[in-house]
Amino acid sequence: MTVRNAGGMATVSLTVRGDSWHPVLEGNATFVYRAEVDPAALAPGAVQPCDDEVRAYAALDKRNATRLREAGVTG
């Protein structure tokens, strides 16, 4: 599948890892900024996990796997 977005064109494909299908998005990338971070200098609590994003992606991955199975695509 070809995806056209504001940053240019990208390609989406599926790969198999173990017994699961995983989407792969490949395309151009743009650097917004570059930074160096010293982990020892970070204040406690400065780095926060994005648990909501991780859960949302897991739910999307599960829905995609269900749709692929229902369409007869097996890995």
N, C-alpha and C positions, 0 to 999 in steps of 0.2 A: 504494500500500500504506500502511496506517496502522499505526504502531508505538506501542504503549503501554509506557512505561518509568517508572521511579521518578520522573523529573522531569516527566512529563506526556506528552502526545501529540505525535507527530512524523509527518511524511509522507515516504515514500521514493518517488522517481521516477527516471526515466532521461532523460538529455539526450544529444544527439548533438553531438560536437565533431570536426570533420573527418570521418573515417570510423570513429570509435570511439564506443561507448556509455559513459556515465559515470553512476554513481549519484549522486543528490543527496538529502541528508538535510536536511529543513527542519522546524523546530519551535521550541519555546520554549528559551530558554537562561537559565542562572542564573549570576550573577557569584559566584565563590567569594572572590575578593579582587581588589584593584586595586593596582598598583605602578608606579612610575616607575623606569626603569633607565638609567643613563648608560653607554653602551657603552665610553666611554673609561676608565671607572673599573673595568671588569671585569678581573680577574686573567687572565693568559694561561692558557688551558685551562679557563676558567670556563664557557664555552659549548661543549657537546659535541653533535655531530650524533647523531641517533637512526637510524643506518644500519639496524639490525635492523627497526625499525618501517617504514622506507621500503621495504625489501626485502619485508617481510610484506605491505604494502599492494599492492605491484607484483604479487606472486604471487596475491593475492586478486583483483585487477583482471583478471589474465590468466585465472584460472579462471572468473570471471563472464562474460568475453567469450566464452570457449569454450562455456559453458552456453547463452548467448544464441544463438550461432551454431547450436548443435545443436538448439535449439528453433525455429529458423527466423526468429529476430529478426535483422534486418539494419539497419545504420545508414546 
